[in-house]
Amino acid sequence: MEQTLDPPLEQKADISQPSQPRPAPGSFSETAPIHGDPSPLTAASSPEAHALRMEIISVGRKLWERQYVDGNGGNISVRLGRSYLLCTPTMMSKRDMEPADICLSDLDGNILAGDRARTSELLLHLEIYRSNPKARAVVHCHPPHATAFAMTGTVPPIGLISEYETSIGPAAVAPYETPGTQAFAETVRPFVRDHNTILLSNHGIVCWADTVTHAEWFVETFDTYCKTYLIAQQIGKPLKFFPENKIQELLEIKRRLGLPDVRMSGR
């Protein structure tokens, strides 16, 4: 979900303006700015930034083509070095983005470069980056089957498809809050370390990963799993679940892949 923000910001915003979110206690501001990092202009014009912009644009079009977003919905971000991130703009279809539309932000949500205002839900992305240093990219969208589960406050059961177990496993459900607010962003905080996929109640889904592409893969995997589960229930036969020893074998694969799972917490 996107909300209307102020008119598009200039190439370099006045970071003192009140419309920009301010850091909360314990946030990135304790370590930023990081000595030795490039200036915003240098970071924004770097080859790495260009490659990440193109990846965001590609993933945005995939989300639109798969009907995971409609209108101007959904948002994408990715870390750029230690001090910055790139994110999608507000009030724009993910089908229509061009490189100049992608915003450069610091880790407090202040826009430093870009032709448009940033996504209104950047606070959600920042909360994920704060809560789990392994998160380097975030994708939020509204795929129909996943969002249907979000409307019920439930997730499909685990133990049915091996590929789902090794990539996602148990998904979390965050409680409802008004999108775009700090309260909304904080709903995911208890889940981010042990879950790469979180349903946002009555809203949609958010996934994090090491790259934008991989985060989008988790979105695809989860929505397909939800769809397949719903189809299987219509067959009228009992579902066949993995035995526990096979779950443990899949968790060993997941551990080697370095992916989170609440069932491996503390182990």
MIGU-893203 format. One line per field, with one value per residue (C-alpha): residue in three letters; residue number from 1; z negated, y, x negated. Coordinates in nm, 4 decimals. Example, Ala and Ser with C-alpha at 12.3 -4.5 7.8 and 13.67 -1.06 7.14 Angstrom:
2
residuo: [Ala, Ser]
num: [1, 2]
w: [-0.7800, -0.7140]
v: [-0.4500, -0.1060]
u: [-1.2300, -1.3670]
***
This chain:
267
residuo: [Met, Glu, Gln, Thr, Leu, Asp, Pro, Pro, Leu, Glu, Gln, Lys, Ala, Asp, Ile, Ser, Gln, Pro, Ser, Gln, Pro, Arg, Pro, Ala, Pro, Gly, Ser, Phe, Ser, Glu, Thr, Ala, Pro, Ile, His, Gly, Asp, Pro, Ser, Pro, Leu, Thr, Ala, Ala, Ser, Ser, Pro, Glu, Ala, His, Ala, Leu, Arg, Met, Glu, Ile, Ile, Ser, Val, Gly, Arg, Lys, Leu, Trp, Glu, Arg, Gln, Tyr, Val, Asp, Gly, Asn, Gly, Gly, Asn, Ile, Ser, Val, Arg, Leu, Gly, Arg, Ser, Tyr, Leu, Leu, Cys, Thr, Pro, Thr, Met, Met, Ser, Lys, Arg, Asp, Met, Glu, Pro, Ala, Asp, Ile, Cys, Leu, Ser, Asp, Leu, Asp, Gly, Asn, Ile, Leu, Ala, Gly, Asp, Arg, Ala, Arg, Thr, Ser, Glu, Leu, Leu, Leu, His, Leu, Glu, Ile, Tyr, Arg, Ser, Asn, Pro, Lys, Ala, Arg, Ala, Val, Val, His, Cys, His, Pro, Pro, His, Ala, Thr, Ala, Phe, Ala, Met, Thr, Gly, Thr, Val, Pro, Pro, Ile, Gly, Leu, Ile, Ser, Glu, Tyr, Glu, Thr, Ser, Ile, Gly, Pro, Ala, Ala, Val, Ala, Pro, Tyr, Glu, Thr, Pro, Gly, Thr, Gln, Ala, Phe, Ala, Glu, Thr, Val, Arg, Pro, Phe, Val, Arg, Asp, His, Asn, Thr, Ile, Leu, Leu, Ser, Asn, His, Gly, Ile, Val, Cys, Trp, Ala, Asp, Thr, Val, Thr, His, Ala, Glu, Trp, Phe, Val, Glu, Thr, Phe, Asp, Thr, Tyr, Cys, Lys, Thr, Tyr, Leu, Ile, Ala, Gln, Gln, Ile, Gly, Lys, Pro, Leu, Lys, Phe, Phe, Pro, Glu, Asn, Lys, Ile, Gln, Glu, Leu, Leu, Glu, Ile, Lys, Arg, Arg, Leu, Gly, Leu, Pro, Asp, Val, Arg, Met, Ser, Gly, Arg]
num: [1, 2, 3, 4, 5, 6, 7, 8, 9, 10, 11, 12, 13, 14, 15, 16, 17, 18, 19, 20, 21, 22, 23, 24, 25, 26, 27, 28, 29, 30, 31, 32, 33, 34, 35, 36, 37, 38, 39, 40, 41, 42, 43, 44, 45, 46, 47, 48, 49, 50, 51, 52, 53, 54, 55, 56, 57, 58, 59, 60, 61, 62, 63, 64, 65, 66, 67, 68, 69, 70, 71, 72, 73, 74, 75, 76, 77, 78, 79, 80, 81, 82, 83, 84, 85, 86, 87, 88, 89, 90, 91, 92, 93, 94, 95, 96, 97, 98, 99, 100, 101, 102, 103, 104, 105, 106, 107, 108, 109, 110, 111, 112, 113, 114, 115, 116, 117, 118, 119, 120, 121, 122, 123, 124, 125, 126, 127, 128, 129, 130, 131, 132, 133, 134, 135, 136, 137, 138, 139, 140, 141, 142, 143, 144, 145, 146, 147, 148, 149, 150, 151, 152, 153, 154, 155, 156, 157, 158, 159, 160, 161, 162, 163, 164, 165, 166, 167, 168, 169, 170, 171, 172, 173, 174, 175, 176, 177, 178, 179, 180, 181, 182, 183, 184, 185, 186, 187, 188, 189, 190, 191, 192, 193, 194, 195, 196, 197, 198, 199, 200, 201, 202, 203, 204, 205, 206, 207, 208, 209, 210, 211, 212, 213, 214, 215, 216, 217, 218, 219, 220, 221, 222, 223, 224, 225, 226, 227, 228, 229, 230, 231, 232, 233, 234, 235, 236, 237, 238, 239, 240, 241, 242, 243, 244, 245, 246, 247, 248, 249, 250, 251, 252, 253, 254, 255, 256, 257, 258, 259, 260, 261, 262, 263, 264, 265, 266, 267]
w: [0.0000, 0.0822, -0.0559, 0.1016, -0.0234, 0.0297, 0.3876, 0.5381, 0.3686, 0.5450, 0.6375, 0.2864, 0.0111, -0.2954, -0.5490, -0.8287, -0.6898, -0.9314, -0.6776, -0.6969, -0.9701, -1.2521, -1.3992, -1.6978, -1.9977, -1.9132, -1.5401, -1.2688, -1.3746, -1.6491, -1.3832, -1.0872, -0.9146, -0.8755, -0.8316, -0.4938, -0.3097, 0.0200, 0.0404, 0.1404, 0.4907, 0.5372, 0.4030, 0.6204, 0.9388, 0.8686, 1.0916, 0.7960, 0.7580, 1.1297, 1.1156, 0.8097, 0.9736, 1.2744, 1.0465, 0.8623, 1.1945, 1.3183, 0.9980, 0.9993, 1.3450, 1.2364, 0.9443, 1.1791, 1.4420, 1.1794, 1.0446, 0.7044, 0.7165, 0.8626, 0.9032, 0.7273, 0.4612, 0.3304, 0.2593, 0.2914, 0.1273, 0.1160, -0.0924, 0.0847, -0.1122, -0.4845, -0.4863, -0.2151, -0.0520, 0.2749, 0.2755, 0.5045, 0.5261, 0.4006, 0.6276, 0.9206, 1.0807, 1.0452, 1.4174, 1.5193, 1.3178, 1.4779, 1.3203, 1.2416, 1.0378, 0.7809, 0.4619, 0.2608, -0.1145, -0.4248, -0.6985, -0.8755, -0.5716, -0.4515, -0.0717, 0.0621, 0.4379, 0.6834, 0.8871, 0.6847, 0.3258, 0.1642, 0.0838, -0.2099, -0.3639, -0.3860, -0.7654, -0.7344, -0.5376, -0.7819, -1.0744, -0.9019, -0.8347, -1.1965, -1.3343, -1.1213, -0.9755, -0.7357, -0.5519, -0.2491, -0.0411, -0.1133, 0.1095, -0.0037, 0.2134, 0.2185, 0.3951, 0.3929, 0.2279, -0.0399, -0.1064, -0.1418, -0.4297, -0.5701, -0.5766, -0.8024, -1.0216, -0.9444, -0.7404, -0.5543, -0.7448, -0.7024, -0.6197, -0.2772, -0.0061, -0.0504, 0.1580, -0.0558, -0.3743, -0.2613, -0.1466, -0.3840, -0.6303, -0.9050, -0.8058, -1.0649, -1.0905, -1.2119, -1.3740, -1.1866, -1.2075, -0.9745, -0.6789, -0.6474, -1.0211, -1.2636, -1.4578, -1.1402, -1.0825, -1.4367, -1.3989, -1.2175, -1.4748, -1.6789, -1.3676, -1.1441, -1.2826, -1.2508, -0.9475, -0.5987, -0.5097, -0.7161, -0.6467, -0.7298, -0.8646, -0.6331, -0.4034, -0.2232, -0.2595, -0.3174, -0.2440, -0.3047, -0.1614, -0.0588, 0.2806, 0.4289, 0.6656, 0.3841, 0.1791, 0.4799, 0.5087, 0.1540, 0.2493, 0.5470, 0.3400, 0.0641, 0.2885, 0.4964, 0.1786, 0.0551, 0.3917, 0.4055, 0.0490, 0.1289, 0.4423, 0.2505, -0.0030, 0.2788, 0.3823, 0.0781, -0.0378, -0.3565, -0.3166, -0.3595, -0.5811, -0.6072, -0.9064, -1.1669, -1.0734, -0.7162, -0.8480, -1.0343, -0.7166, -0.5355, -0.8219, -0.7863, -0.4216, -0.5262, -0.7879, -0.5263, -0.3017, -0.5839, -0.5793, -0.8954, -1.0540, -1.3926, -1.4411, -1.4392, -1.6863, -1.9625, -1.8017]
v: [0.0000, 0.3483, 0.6799, 1.0228, 1.2126, 1.5687, 1.6805, 1.5183, 1.6202, 1.7878, 1.6091, 1.6658, 1.7197, 1.9374, 1.6590, 1.8879, 1.9288, 1.8034, 1.5723, 1.3389, 1.0698, 1.1153, 0.8285, 0.6419, 0.5540, 0.2637, 0.3269, 0.3570, 0.7141, 0.5775, 0.4647, 0.6930, 0.8741, 0.6121, 0.7555, 0.6819, 0.6150, 0.8006, 1.1149, 1.0721, 1.2032, 0.9615, 0.6695, 0.7563, 0.7659, 0.4531, 0.1421, -0.0570, 0.1857, 0.1615, -0.2197, -0.2152, 0.0320, -0.1960, -0.4943, -0.3007, -0.2064, -0.5670, -0.7036, -0.4325, -0.5403, -0.9050, -0.8138, -0.6263, -0.9027, -1.1651, -0.9415, -0.9126, -0.5340, -0.3098, 0.0637, 0.2207, -0.0522, -0.2328, -0.1148, -0.2360, -0.1356, -0.2499, -0.1536, 0.0387, 0.0102, 0.0826, 0.4221, 0.4264, 0.2429, 0.2670, 0.2474, 0.2776, 0.6053, 0.6693, 0.6996, 0.5059, 0.1713, -0.0854, -0.1500, 0.2004, 0.2751, 0.4117, 0.4526, 0.8225, 0.7311, 0.5287, 0.7237, 0.7293, 0.7461, 0.7432, 0.4934, 0.7338, 0.7726, 1.1100, 1.1383, 1.2394, 1.1928, 1.1107, 1.2858, 1.1616, 1.1289, 0.7973, 0.5186, 0.6013, 0.2614, 0.3009, 0.2915, -0.0773, -0.1486, 0.0445, -0.1516, -0.4772, -0.3555, -0.2426, -0.5695, -0.8059, -0.7098, -1.0047, -0.8294, -0.6481, -0.6160, -0.5946, -0.6506, -0.5647, -0.6387, -0.7796, -1.1191, -1.2432, -1.5844, -1.4643, -1.1571, -1.3782, -1.5551, -1.2150, -1.1204, -1.4190, -1.3683, -1.7209, -1.8965, -2.2288, -2.5304, -2.6428, -2.9894, -3.0313, -2.9238, -2.9652, -2.6620, -2.4403, -2.5794, -2.5111, -2.1544, -2.0211, -2.2681, -2.1197, -1.7712, -1.5129, -1.2939, -0.9374, -0.7615, -0.4905, -0.1264, 0.1666, 0.1314, 0.3920, 0.4634, 0.3839, 0.1635, -0.0356, -0.0740, -0.1995, -0.4831, -0.6921, -0.6413, -0.9603, -1.1793, -1.0524, -1.2563, -1.5946, -1.5368, -1.4108, -1.3965, -1.2062, -1.1629, -0.8153, -0.8596, -0.7246, -0.5857, -0.8094, -0.9638, -0.8506, -1.0597, -0.9878, -1.1507, -1.0849, -0.9472, -0.7932, -1.0881, -1.3413, -1.1476, -1.1564, -1.5315, -1.5722, -1.3756, -1.6080, -1.9187, -1.8160, -1.7131, -2.0298, -2.2390, -2.0664, -2.1267, -2.4928, -2.5532, -2.4064, -2.6236, -2.9366, -2.8767, -2.8819, -3.2359, -3.3735, -3.6042, -3.5710, -3.3871, -3.5990, -3.4319, -3.5104, -3.7221, -3.5325, -3.6959, -3.5670, -3.2163, -3.2326, -3.3335, -3.0330, -2.8055, -2.9254, -2.8185, -2.4839, -2.4354, -2.4916, -2.2348, -1.9810, -1.9122, -1.8328, -2.0609, -2.0263, -2.4023, -2.3573, -2.0694, -2.1198, -2.4284]
u: [0.0000, -0.1204, -0.0069, -0.0419, -0.3462, -0.4610, -0.5436, -0.8566, -1.1764, -1.4640, -1.7835, -1.9172, -1.6668, -1.6925, -1.7260, -1.6148, -1.2634, -0.9972, -0.8307, -1.1291, -1.1261, -1.3711, -1.5779, -1.4450, -1.6638, -1.8913, -1.8574, -2.1219, -2.1958, -2.4204, -2.6711, -2.5967, -2.7474, -3.0173, -3.3646, -3.5174, -3.1927, -3.1358, -2.9258, -2.5594, -2.6329, -2.9228, -2.7199, -2.4197, -2.6300, -2.8358, -2.8272, -2.6903, -2.4006, -2.3222, -2.3174, -2.0912, -1.8524, -1.8205, -1.7550, -1.4824, -1.3218, -1.3349, -1.1832, -0.9161, -0.8069, -0.7990, -0.5734, -0.3386, -0.3375, -0.2551, 0.0246, -0.1403, -0.0888, 0.1786, 0.2094, -0.0861, -0.1050, -0.4125, -0.7652, -1.1242, -1.4502, -1.8118, -2.1132, -2.3900, -2.7113, -2.6999, -2.5315, -2.2648, -1.9799, -1.7898, -1.4106, -1.1124, -0.9187, -0.5686, -0.2646, -0.4090, -0.3274, -0.6046, -0.5608, -0.6634, -0.9778, -1.2943, -1.6414, -1.5862, -1.2758, -1.4700, -1.5453, -1.8680, -1.8039, -2.0159, -1.9401, -1.7055, -1.4795, -1.6083, -1.6104, -1.9514, -1.9046, -1.6280, -1.3613, -1.0633, -0.9436, -1.0268, -0.7819, -0.5563, -0.6374, -1.0150, -0.9789, -0.8861, -1.2028, -1.4196, -1.2766, -1.3726, -1.7274, -1.7611, -1.6284, -1.8384, -2.1785, -2.1528, -1.8699, -2.0120, -1.6950, -1.3212, -1.0172, -0.6649, -0.3609, -0.0075, 0.0028, 0.3635, 0.3261, 0.0838, 0.2971, 0.6056, 0.4300, 0.3284, 0.6968, 0.7637, 0.4559, 0.3342, 0.0652, 0.0788, -0.0565, -0.4146, -0.5443, -0.3871, -0.6382, -1.0138, -1.1159, -0.8964, -1.0519, -1.4088, -1.3413, -1.0733, -0.9218, -0.7025, -0.5880, -0.4910, -0.1793, -0.2279, 0.0702, 0.2549, 0.1503, 0.2119, -0.0301, -0.3024, -0.3236, -0.6040, -0.3623, -0.3039, -0.6787, -0.7338, -0.4822, -0.7445, -1.0204, -0.9545, -0.9671, -1.2470, -1.5365, -1.3658, -1.1413, -1.2286, -0.8586, -0.6023, -0.2335, -0.1034, 0.2491, 0.5217, 0.2539, 0.0030, -0.3401, -0.6979, -1.0080, -1.3767, -1.6879, -2.0473, -1.9358, -1.6229, -1.5880, -1.6016, -1.3453, -1.1128, -1.1703, -1.0403, -0.7281, -0.6715, -0.7370, -0.5003, -0.2116, -0.2441, -0.2481, 0.0683, 0.2360, 0.1309, 0.2502, 0.5914, 0.6193, 0.5168, 0.7915, 1.0472, 0.9500, 1.1283, 0.8499, 0.6414, 0.3130, -0.0009, -0.2619, -0.6330, -0.7400, -0.9415, -1.2731, -1.2355, -1.1655, -1.4951, -1.6773, -1.5297, -1.6305, -1.9893, -1.9795, -1.8348, -2.1040, -2.3731, -2.2038, -2.2183, -1.8438, -1.6459, -1.3882, -1.2246, -1.2648, -1.6428, -1.6507, -1.9046, -2.0501]
***
